Amino acid sequence: MKNFTCSLERWRNYNESMLELAKGNLSKKLILSNLNDDFEGLEALLNWINDEWRQRVLHMTFTKPSESQKFVNHFEIILDNELYIKDTDELFPQFMNIDDDLTDGHKITDFIRASEQKAFSEYLNYLRTNGTAAIETPSITVLNVPFLYSIKKLGSKRGYILNLFQIHLDKKYFRKGIRPESAEIVKLE
């Protein structure tokens, strides 16, 4: 268990934002004061969930489970400002067949294909200057495994959350579209 110390106002704002999120209101965003405390990490996480839900990544898992199953794999990696890996999704090392300790003390760029590191750095610079990510979803190869990715800046400016995901690229995995009714069904009506 972790104990947090924060002001009553911050606690109320956090709870109110959680309630608004539960009601489906995605417009409520917490203002981070850059206090660099543990509670700010929770506030940043709630803002991140709000952003992801707004971009319909998490929303699909609740409203359209079959749509979210188009993601074959989805991993989250927490990076500091220098892109050193601070924490990874528990399943990421298993999926990549690497030891958990291998990620400690390494930059994410150590695992990205050299030809893609420049584009990754440009994407990060764009995120730093504009505050939001580009519209298109970029891709990278991590340890010879291709992923699409998105990056969210933590509000405390202490780092980033890197979302790596893979989608089905074969049409046999996609839900069948709505087909026009056959002539026999129309006749029966």
C-alpha positions as CSV (number, residue, x, y, z in Angstrom):
1,M,0.0,0.0,0.0
2,K,1.2,3.5,-0.8
3,N,0.3,6.5,1.2
4,F,-0.1,9.9,-0.4
5,T,0.0,13.4,1.1
6,C,-1.9,16.1,-0.7
7,S,-4.1,19.1,0.0
8,L,-7.8,18.6,0.4
9,E,-8.5,20.7,-2.7
10,R,-6.3,18.4,-4.8
11,W,-8.0,15.3,-3.4
12,R,-11.5,16.7,-4.1
13,N,-10.5,17.7,-7.7
14,Y,-9.1,14.2,-8.2
15,N,-12.3,12.5,-7.0
16,E,-14.5,14.9,-9.0
17,S,-12.5,14.1,-12.1
18,M,-12.8,10.4,-11.4
19,L,-16.6,10.7,-11.0
20,E,-16.8,12.8,-14.3
21,L,-14.8,10.1,-16.1
22,A,-17.1,7.4,-14.7
23,K,-20.1,9.4,-16.1
24,G,-18.4,9.6,-19.5
25,N,-17.5,13.2,-19.3
26,L,-14.0,13.4,-20.9
27,S,-13.7,17.2,-20.8
28,K,-12.5,17.4,-17.2
29,K,-8.7,17.5,-17.0
30,L,-6.7,18.0,-13.8
31,I,-4.3,21.0,-13.8
32,L,-0.9,19.8,-12.6
33,S,1.1,22.2,-10.4
34,N,4.5,20.5,-11.1
35,L,5.0,19.7,-7.4
36,N,6.8,16.5,-8.4
37,D,5.2,14.4,-5.6
38,D,3.7,11.0,-5.9
39,F,0.2,12.2,-6.0
40,E,1.0,14.2,-9.1
41,G,1.8,10.8,-10.7
42,L,-1.8,9.7,-10.0
43,E,-3.1,13.0,-11.4
44,A,-1.0,12.6,-14.6
45,L,-2.2,9.0,-14.9
46,L,-5.9,10.1,-14.7
47,N,-5.3,12.8,-17.3
48,W,-3.6,10.2,-19.5
49,I,-6.6,7.8,-19.2
50,N,-8.8,10.7,-20.1
51,D,-6.8,11.4,-23.2
52,E,-6.6,7.8,-24.2
53,W,-10.3,7.4,-23.8
54,R,-10.9,10.5,-25.7
55,Q,-8.9,9.1,-28.6
56,R,-11.1,6.0,-28.3
57,V,-8.3,3.5,-27.5
58,L,-9.7,2.5,-24.1
59,H,-13.3,3.4,-25.1
60,M,-13.4,0.5,-27.6
61,T,-12.6,-2.0,-24.9
62,F,-15.7,-1.0,-22.9
63,T,-18.3,-0.3,-25.7
64,K,-17.1,-2.5,-28.5
65,P,-15.0,-5.4,-27.2
66,S,-14.7,-7.0,-30.6
67,E,-13.2,-3.7,-32.0
68,S,-10.6,-3.6,-29.2
69,Q,-9.6,-7.2,-30.0
70,K,-8.1,-5.8,-33.2
71,F,-5.1,-5.0,-31.0
72,V,-3.1,-8.1,-30.9
73,N,-0.7,-6.7,-28.3
74,H,-0.7,-3.5,-26.3
75,F,2.2,-2.6,-24.0
76,E,3.0,0.5,-21.9
77,I,6.5,1.7,-21.1
78,I,7.3,4.6,-18.8
79,L,10.3,6.6,-19.8
80,D,12.1,9.5,-18.1
81,N,13.1,12.7,-19.9
82,E,16.3,11.2,-21.2
83,L,14.3,8.2,-22.6
84,Y,15.6,5.7,-20.0
85,I,13.1,2.9,-19.2
86,K,11.7,3.4,-15.7
87,D,9.0,0.7,-15.8
88,T,7.4,-1.6,-18.3
89,D,4.2,-3.5,-18.7
90,E,4.7,-6.9,-16.9
91,L,3.9,-8.8,-20.1
92,F,6.4,-6.9,-22.3
93,P,9.6,-8.7,-21.3
94,Q,7.7,-12.1,-21.6
95,F,6.4,-11.2,-25.1
96,M,9.8,-10.0,-26.2
97,N,11.6,-13.0,-24.7
98,I,14.0,-10.9,-22.7
99,D,15.0,-10.8,-19.0
100,D,13.2,-8.2,-16.9
101,D,16.6,-6.8,-15.8
102,L,17.6,-6.2,-19.4
103,T,15.4,-3.1,-19.7
104,D,16.9,-1.5,-16.5
105,G,19.4,1.2,-17.2
106,H,18.8,1.2,-20.9
107,K,17.3,3.8,-23.2
108,I,14.3,2.8,-25.3
109,T,16.4,3.9,-28.3
110,D,18.8,1.1,-27.5
111,F,16.1,-1.3,-28.6
112,I,14.8,0.6,-31.6
113,R,16.1,-0.1,-35.1
114,A,18.8,2.4,-35.9
115,S,17.1,3.5,-39.1
116,E,14.0,4.5,-37.1
117,Q,15.6,6.4,-34.2
118,K,15.7,9.7,-36.1
119,A,12.0,9.5,-36.8
120,F,11.3,8.6,-33.2
121,S,13.3,11.6,-32.0
122,E,11.5,13.9,-34.4
123,Y,8.2,12.7,-33.1
124,L,9.3,13.4,-29.5
125,N,10.5,16.9,-30.5
126,Y,7.2,17.6,-32.2
127,L,5.4,16.4,-29.0
128,R,7.7,18.6,-26.8
129,T,7.1,21.8,-28.9
130,N,3.4,21.4,-29.7
131,G,2.2,19.6,-26.6
132,T,0.2,17.1,-28.7
133,A,1.2,14.3,-30.9
134,A,0.8,14.2,-34.7
135,I,-2.4,12.9,-36.2
136,E,-0.9,9.9,-38.0
137,T,0.2,6.8,-36.0
138,P,3.9,6.2,-36.4
139,S,5.6,2.8,-36.3
140,I,8.8,1.5,-34.9
141,T,10.6,-1.8,-34.7
142,V,11.6,-2.8,-31.1
143,L,14.0,-5.8,-30.9
144,N,12.9,-6.8,-34.5
145,V,9.2,-6.7,-33.7
146,P,7.1,-4.1,-35.5
147,F,4.8,-1.9,-33.4
148,L,2.6,1.2,-33.9
149,Y,3.1,3.6,-31.1
150,S,1.9,6.8,-29.4
151,I,3.6,8.8,-26.7
152,K,2.0,10.8,-23.9
153,K,3.9,13.4,-22.0
154,L,3.5,13.1,-18.2
155,G,2.2,16.4,-16.8
156,S,5.0,16.7,-14.3
157,K,7.5,16.8,-17.2
158,R,9.3,13.9,-15.6
159,G,8.9,11.6,-18.5
160,Y,6.7,9.9,-21.1
161,I,4.4,7.0,-21.4
162,L,5.1,5.0,-24.6
163,N,2.2,2.9,-25.9
164,L,3.3,0.1,-28.2
165,F,0.5,-1.8,-29.9
166,Q,0.0,-4.2,-32.8
167,I,-3.1,-4.6,-34.8
168,H,-4.4,-7.5,-37.0
169,L,-3.3,-6.8,-40.5
170,D,-5.1,-9.8,-42.0
171,K,-8.7,-9.3,-43.0
172,K,-9.7,-12.7,-41.6
173,Y,-9.4,-11.3,-38.1
174,F,-11.8,-8.4,-38.7
175,R,-15.5,-8.5,-38.0
176,K,-17.6,-9.1,-41.1
177,G,-19.3,-6.0,-42.4
178,I,-23.0,-5.6,-42.7
179,R,-24.1,-7.3,-45.9
180,P,-27.3,-6.5,-47.8
181,E,-30.1,-8.9,-47.0
182,S,-30.5,-11.7,-49.4
183,A,-33.4,-11.8,-51.8
184,E,-34.9,-14.9,-50.0
185,I,-35.1,-13.1,-46.6
186,V,-36.7,-10.1,-48.3
187,K,-39.3,-12.3,-49.9
188,L,-40.1,-14.0,-46.6
189,E,-40.9,-10.6,-45.1
